[in-house]
């Protein structure tokens, strides 16, 4: 899926978020990438707006030899059209007992704490569920000093990711109140925790720990092989703003993955410079 975003009346850019997804065989993958690139170029030439660049964020651990001409974009710039490139994944093929056993002791303990407090986990992808998700997500982002994505981003995401077996909204409930949430996307062998958050109340019940464990259990039951916690601090950056988040996610075990950076292919340098200024002041 190629998204198009306009940043003024005359200019736009193309964005392949979390992709492209290519075959594992490098030779075939190169042919597919070339075909995708040509189809995008044909579309670009037919555009009435100037297309400044193509942005891709593939899940590659290394840059293939057939990819050239792209410039790398550092993470956590002022540009809001960037997704994380460092993540932690947990294998779901082992038994439930084995998944628990590979966690850090504190992770297992906190799951038990949530259970003893009778925290419950529910799914709700209704309009009310989306409103509850947005409330918790926006509260979390504000508390962390970050700018949340606009509500329409999530409304469009839920719309485009239909049918419902491609995504779900999970909530941890305590004493009748929803205090933590997770938006989970399903694709191929992987379930991905895409966005979420928790309220700054009842923290002693450790609701987020049980929330993620129950998401893992659901993903495993659906046949997915990996749970992607999506978003940790880059390696060897102890002062990174996401360090506390990384410590939290590390309690679930799994392995770190460090993907290639966000990549831009510039079609029009003057328009690309305009995009950079627009992104900085967005």
SELUM-422597 format. One record per residue (C-alpha): residue in one letter; z, y, x. Coordinates in steps of 0.2 Angstrom, whole numbers, plus 5000, padded with zeros to 4 digits. Example, Ala and Ser with C-alpha at 12.3 -4.5 7.8 and 13.67 -1.06 7.14 Angstrom:
REM SELUM-422597
A503949785062;S503649955068;
This chain:
REM SELUM-422597
X500050005000;X499550175007;X500450325000;X499750495000;X500850655001;X500250835000;X501250965009;X500251115003;X498751144992;X497451095005;X498250965016;X499050795015;X499450645025;X499350455022;X500950345024;X501050155026;X502950135024;X503649965031;X501849915036;X500449865037;X500949675036;X499749575046;X499449385050;X500449315065;X498949265074;X498449415085;X496649395085;X496549385066;X497849525064;X496749635075;X495249605063;X496349635048;X497049795055;X495349855059;X494749825041;X496249915035;X495950065047;X494150075041;X494550075023;X495850215026;X494550315035;X493250295021;X494550355009;X494950505021;X493150555022;X493050565003;X494650665001;X494550844995;X496050895005;X496150885024;X497050735029;X498150775044;X498650605050;X499050425045;X500850365048;X501350185049;X502950095051;X502649915054;X503949785057;X503349745075;X504449705089;X503049755101;X501549855100;X499949745099;X498549775111;X497349805096;X498349965092;X497850125101;X497750305098;X499350325089;X500750445095;X502650385094;X503850485083;X505650485088;X506950425075;X508050545066;X507050705068;X507050835054;X505550745046;X506150655030;X504650545030;X505350425043;X506250255040;X507450165052;X506750065066;X508349975071;X509049845060;X510249695058;X509649535050;X510649385044;X509849205042;X510049135025;X509448965028;X511148895034;X512448845021;X513548975013;X515048905023;X513948935039;X513449105034;X515249155032;X515749065048;X514549165059;X515249335053;X516649425062;X518349375057;X518649545049;X517049525038;X517649365031;X519449435028;X518749585019;X517749475008;X519349385003;X520249545000;X518949604988;X519049434979;X520949444978;X520749614970;X519649544957;X518149654962;X516649594952;X514749604957;X513449644944;X511549674943;X510949814933;X509149884935;X509149974918;X508950164917;X510850174916;X510950064932;X509750184941;X510850334936;X512450254942;X511550204958;X510950384961;X512650454958;X513450344971;X512050364983;X512050554982;X513950554984;X513850444999;X512550555007;X513450715004;X515050645011;X514150595027;X513250765029;X511550695026;X510150755014;X509850625000;X508150574995;X507650654978;X507950554962;X506050534959;X505850444975;X506950304968;X506150314951;X504450294958;X505050154969;X505750054955;X504150084945;X503050034959;X504049884964;X503949804947;X504049664941;X505949644943;X505849494955;X505349624968;X506949724968;X508649744960;X510149854959;X511849784963;X513549854959;X515349814964;X516549854950;X518349874951;X519449914936;X517949944925;X517250074938;X515650054948;X516250094966;X514850024977;X512949994975;X511449914984;X509649934981;X508849774987;X506949744989;X506249564990;X504649535000;X504049365007;X505549275016;X506649435017;X507849525005;X508149705012;X509649815008;X508549975006;X509850105001;X511550114994;X513350184996;X515150184990;X516350304982;X517750374992;X519050294980;X519850114980;X519350094998;X520749965000;X519949834989;X518449825002;X517149814988;X515649845000;X516049675009;X515949574994;X514449664987;X513349625002;X513949445003;X513549414984;X511849494988;X511549365002;X512049224990;X510849284977;X509449304990;X509749134997;X509749064979;X508049144976;X507349054992;X507349205004;X507749165022;X508349335029;X509449475023;X509049635031;X510449765032;X509149895036;X509750035047;X510950035063;X511150145078;X509850115092;X510450015106;X511450095120;X511850255110;X513750245107;X513750425100;X512350405087;X512750465070;X512550295063;X513850215074;X515150185061;X513850115049;X513249995063;X515049935066;X515249895047;X513649795047;X514049705063;X515449625054;X514249525044;X513549445060;X511649405061;X510549485075;X509949655079;X508149695079;X507349845087;X505649885080;X504249985087;X504350175083;X503550265069;X501750285073;X500550435069;X498650435070;X498150615070;X496450655062;X496650845062;X497750925075;X497851105066;X498351015050;X499550905059;X500451055067;X500651125049;X501350965044;X502650975058;X503151155053;X503251095034;X504350945038;X505551045049;X505951165035;X505851045020;
